[in-house]
Amino acid sequence: MKRALIPFAIFIIMVGFLFKGLFLNPREVPSPLVGKPAPAFSLPRLDQAEKTFAPKDMLGQVWLFNVWASWCGACRDEHPILVALAKSGLVPVVGMDYKDTPLDAKQWLDERGNPYLLSAVDADGRVGIDYGVYGVPETYVIDKAGVIAYKQIGPVTVEALRNDILPLVKRLQAQ
């Protein structure tokens, strides 16, 4: 009789875990890259294709790395927030245009404003894979040593900026 209760107990435990999962926020998926050096790359710049950008170019600065695309609907939602952030001068924002065409990306920025210090072009998405991008937009806070300190999955919101991103940026800048 007791042996028959073991599978039932396991079933109940599994149902409990699944039930708890229904109430988790998918935007709070922990990234295995947080706390590790940002993956190295060198990509052409959107504004000057003959020049390249690499994360090592930003060593010594705290910065945001925003993965975006002209075809991304959620990128439209966060874009005004990024434009306002760039105007504030609180932290440099570097973009990475993901799986997009340079012509579409340039037109998109011309129409909506350009919050980026510069944008790198990841046309084939290979760098995005290294960063664990599974949907755009995604934003990373990268510290002075080039270590990923935070990952925002989905659009940056005013609340995320106020409650999570900017306090972290200020702490990292003070270090």
ChimeraX attribute file (.defattr): number of C-alpha atoms within 10 A of each C-alpha:
attribute: neighborCount
match mode: 1-to-1
recipient: residues
	/A:1	5
	/A:2	6
	/A:3	7
	/A:4	8
	/A:5	10
	/A:6	11
	/A:7	11
	/A:8	11
	/A:9	11
	/A:10	11
	/A:11	11
	/A:12	12
	/A:13	12
	/A:14	12
	/A:15	12
	/A:16	11
	/A:17	10
	/A:18	11
	/A:19	11
	/A:20	10
	/A:21	11
	/A:22	9
	/A:23	8
	/A:24	10
	/A:25	8
	/A:26	11
	/A:27	11
	/A:28	11
	/A:29	11
	/A:30	12
	/A:31	15
	/A:32	11
	/A:33	18
	/A:34	16
	/A:35	14
	/A:36	12
	/A:37	15
	/A:38	21
	/A:39	16
	/A:40	12
	/A:41	13
	/A:42	16
	/A:43	19
	/A:44	17
	/A:45	21
	/A:46	23
	/A:47	14
	/A:48	11
	/A:49	13
	/A:50	9
	/A:51	12
	/A:52	16
	/A:53	20
	/A:54	15
	/A:55	18
	/A:56	15
	/A:57	11
	/A:58	17
	/A:59	15
	/A:60	12
	/A:61	16
	/A:62	27
	/A:63	24
	/A:64	22
	/A:65	21
	/A:66	26
	/A:67	26
	/A:68	27
	/A:69	25
	/A:70	20
	/A:71	16
	/A:72	14
	/A:73	13
	/A:74	16
	/A:75	21
	/A:76	17
	/A:77	14
	/A:78	17
	/A:79	21
	/A:80	17
	/A:81	17
	/A:82	23
	/A:83	16
	/A:84	11
	/A:85	19
	/A:86	17
	/A:87	12
	/A:88	10
	/A:89	9
	/A:90	14
	/A:91	19
	/A:92	20
	/A:93	23
	/A:94	22
	/A:95	23
	/A:96	28
	/A:97	26
	/A:98	29
	/A:99	17
	/A:100	19
	/A:101	17
	/A:102	21
	/A:103	10
	/A:104	13
	/A:105	21
	/A:106	17
	/A:107	12
	/A:108	16
	/A:109	14
	/A:110	10
	/A:111	9
	/A:112	12
	/A:113	14
	/A:114	18
	/A:115	21
	/A:116	20
	/A:117	11
	/A:118	17
	/A:119	28
	/A:120	25
	/A:121	28
	/A:122	23
	/A:123	17
	/A:124	12
	/A:125	15
	/A:126	14
	/A:127	19
	/A:128	21
	/A:129	10
	/A:130	13
	/A:131	19
	/A:132	13
	/A:133	18
	/A:134	11
	/A:135	14
	/A:136	21
	/A:137	26
	/A:138	22
	/A:139	24
	/A:140	24
	/A:141	25
	/A:142	27
	/A:143	26
	/A:144	16
	/A:145	14
	/A:146	23
	/A:147	19
	/A:148	25
	/A:149	20
	/A:150	21
	/A:151	24
	/A:152	22
	/A:153	20
	/A:154	19
	/A:155	24
	/A:156	22
	/A:157	17
	/A:158	14
	/A:159	9
	/A:160	12
	/A:161	17
	/A:162	11
	/A:163	11
	/A:164	13
	/A:165	22
	/A:166	16
	/A:167	12
	/A:168	18
	/A:169	21
	/A:170	13
	/A:171	11
	/A:172	17
	/A:173	16
	/A:174	8
	/A:175	7
